[in-house]
Amino acid sequence: MKNLGYCSSSKTTIVIFIHVVTILVTQYLTERAEAFDPLIQLPRSTFTRTRTRTRPRSRRVISVVDFAAKGDGLHNDTQSFLEAWKTACSFPGFANVDVPYGKTFLIYPVDIAGHCKSKITLRILGTIVAPKDPAVWNGLNQRKWLYFHGVNHLTVEGGGSINGMGHEWWARSCKTNSTIPCHPAPTALTFHKCKNLKVKNLTLLNSQQMHLAFTSCMRVVASHLRVLAPPSSPNTDGVHISVCKGVEVRDTLIRTGDDCISIVRNSSRVWIRNITCGPGHGISIGSLGKSNVWEKAQDIYVNGAYLSNTDNGVRIKTWQGGAGFASKITFQNILMENVSNPIIIDQYYCDSPKPCKNQTSAVKVESISFINVQGTSATKEAIKFACSDTSPCEGLYLENISIVSASCSFIGNTSSYCWQAYGSTQGFVYPPSCLLSNDNFIKQRVSLGSKPAAESI
C-alpha cells in the first residue's frame, strides 16, 4: 500500500472499515442536515386535553405599515415599529405584529420592553436591516441593535430575514486590524430576561458581532434558523447562551466567523440538537472563569451535529485562575469533516495578545462524555485534554470514537494528547485514548489527602 503523507501504511483493517463507514455516513447526514431533517425525535407528551374550547381565542393583527412604516430600506422605520409593538402590547389576549413580506424596513438601535398584557407573535415576513454606518450608535450602547427585554410568552417567526449590515463594523475590529484598539459591536438580536420564548423560521445575516444572544432567559426554543456571515467576519457567533436555564436549539444551520454555538457562564439545562455548523469555530462551552471569577456550566446535551471545515469541533475552554465547574456535559452523535481540534478540553485558554500568567486555581471540569463521534481531522492531534495540575479533569468518557486524518485517502494517523485527564472508554476509540484511569485518580487523591490520626483531631 502506498504511504500517503504522514499516514502509516500498516494501520489495521478495522480503521479502514471505520473510515469507509465515516464517508458513507457523512454523505447521508450531510443531505439530511441541509434539509433540516431531524435526526432525533424527542418523546411526545402523553398528556391529552380532556376539554375542548368552546370559542376560539381572538388575535389582533397589527402591521408596522399601519403606523406609516415605508419599508423601502431607506427611511427610518424605527418609530413605526415601536408604535406597532406598543399597541400590540396593550391588548389583552393574543396579538401579531407583522413585518410584511416583500418590504425592507430600516430599524435603528431599539429597546423593546415587555410586561405586555398580550402574548405577542412578531412575524418577520419581510426584511429588517440595520444602519450601515456605525456612527449611528454614537452615544448609545454599542452592544445592542434589536434588544428585547423582560418579554414573556413571545414568539418571533415568519420566514423573513434580519440583516446586521456588519461590514463596516468588521473593518473597524481589532481582530481584523491589530493596530487599532478593541471596541464593542452590537449583537443583532438579543433577548434578555425573557421567559417562554420561541424564535424560529428566520434567517440572520451579517451581524455586527454576535447574531443571536439569549441572556438571563428561561424556557427558550430556537429552531429552524439560518445564521450566515463570511468566515472572515470577527466575533460573529451564531447563537450565544449566557446565564440561561432551559434552552433548546435545534434544526439550525450556522455558517459564521466564530463559534456556531457558544454556551457561557452560569447556564444549565441546555439541549443542542441537529445542528449544521461550518465554517466557524465549532460548538464551544466557555470560556469560563475569566478574571478569576466563579462560573458554572452544567447539564448540557449536544445530540446530532454535522461540523465541516471548522477551527474546532466540540470544545470546553476555561481560564487559569477561575473557579466553579463545567459538569454533566455530553457530546453525542457528532459527524465532522476536515475539522481542526475535533475534541478539545482546554483549561489553559488564553484569548489575549499577551501570554496569560500561570495560576493554580481552575474551573473544575468533570463528568464529560463524548459518544459516537466520527469524521476527519485537519490536524494530527484529534483529541486534546489539557487539564489543570491542581484541578484535573475527572470522569471523562469516550465511546465509539473514530477520527482519522482528512489528508489521507484510506487511513488516518491521528493522535491523542492528555495532561491530568482521568476517565474511561468503551467500544472502538481511534485515535487511541490516552486517559488515565479513574481508579488511579481516586487512589492518588486518597493517598495525598490522608493524614495521621493525631493531625486530624
Secondary structure, DSSP 8 states (H G I E B T S, - for coil): ----TT--TT--HHHHHHHHHHHHHHHHHHHHHHTT--SS-------------SS---EEEEEGGGGT---EEEEE-HHHHHHHHHHHHHSSEEEEEEE-TT-EEE--SEEEE---SEEEEEEE-SEEE--S-GGGGTTS-TTEEEEEES-BS-EEESS-EEE--THHHHHT-TTT-TTS------EEEEEES-EEEEEEEEEEE--SS-SEEEES-EEEEEEEEEEE--TT-TT--SEEEES-EEEEEEEEEEE-SS-SEEE-TTEEEEEEEEEEE-SBS-EEEEEE-GGG-EEEEEEEEEEEEEEESBS-SEEEEE-BT-EEEEEEEEEEEEEEEEESSSEEEETT---SSS-----S-B-EEEEEEEEEEEEEESSSEEEEEE--SSS-EEEEEEEEEEEEETT-SS----EEEEESEEEEEEEEEES----EEHHHHHHHHHHHH---HHHH-
